[in-house]
Amino acid sequence: MRAIIATVALALLSSLAHAAPDCEAVAAEKKLAGAAKNSFMKKCEREAGKSAAGEACAMKASEKKLAGAAKNSFVKKCEKDAAAAK
């Protein structure tokens, strides 16, 4: 079970590394350049990181069998801690 969890966590973390090319493709599609492109890239990468962290935190909550308000509280704190660790 732990091996599966570790594999899924690694897959989520590796998706963070692949978020930049997707953002780059969207920026090229929108024909962004200069400051507009830089701003878009920062926002896109930040959002990609949040979604990956959110998924990892949601998985942890599921492992702990949390539901409702307890799950929401746990995920929110987990995401906040993940952002602070960066």
N, C-alpha and C positions, 0 to 999 in steps of 0.2 A: 504494500500500500504506500509506504513512504517513497519507494522508488518511482511510483506513478506520479505522486505529488511533486517530487523533485524534477521529474521530466517535464511536467506541465509548467512548473515555475520557470525552468530554463527556457522553455519554448516562449513563454510570455516575455521574458527578459530579452530574448533574441529578437523578438518582434520590435522592441524599442530600437534596436540597432538598425532595423530595416525601415523605420518610419521616415527617416530623412529622404531616401530616394523617392518615396511616394509623395512627400511634400514638395520635393524638387520637381517632380513631374507635373503636379498641379500648378505650381508656380510658372512653369514653362507654358503650360496650356493656357493660363490666364495672361501670358505675356507680361509678367511682372519683371521689373528691373529696379536696381538701386535700392533706395530706402524702403520702397513699397515691398520689394521682394524680401529684404531682410526682416521687416516687420512680420510679413506673412509666414516666413520660415520659422521664426521664433514661436509664433502663436501655434502653428501647425505641430511643431515638435513638442511643445508643452502639452497640447491636447492629446497627442499620441501617447505621451508618457502617463498622463492622468488615466486614460482608459486602460492601459496595461496594468497600472498600479491598482486601479479599481477592480479589475478582474481578479488579480492575485488576492486582494483583500476579500473579495466576495467568496473566493474558493476557501480561504482560511475560515471565514465565517461558517461556510457549509460544513467544513471539517469539524468545527466545534458545535455543529447542529444548532446554530442560533437562528432565530426567526423574529420577524416583526421589528419592534423598536430596538431590541437588543442587537439584532443584526445591523440595522441602520447605524446605530451608535458605534458599533465595533468597526464597520467599514469606514465610516467618516474619520474616526480616530486613526485607523490604520493608514488611510490615504494621507492624512496630515503628517503622520510620522514618516511616511515614505518620502514625502516632499521635503521635509526638514532634513532628511538624511542625504539628500542630493547636494 
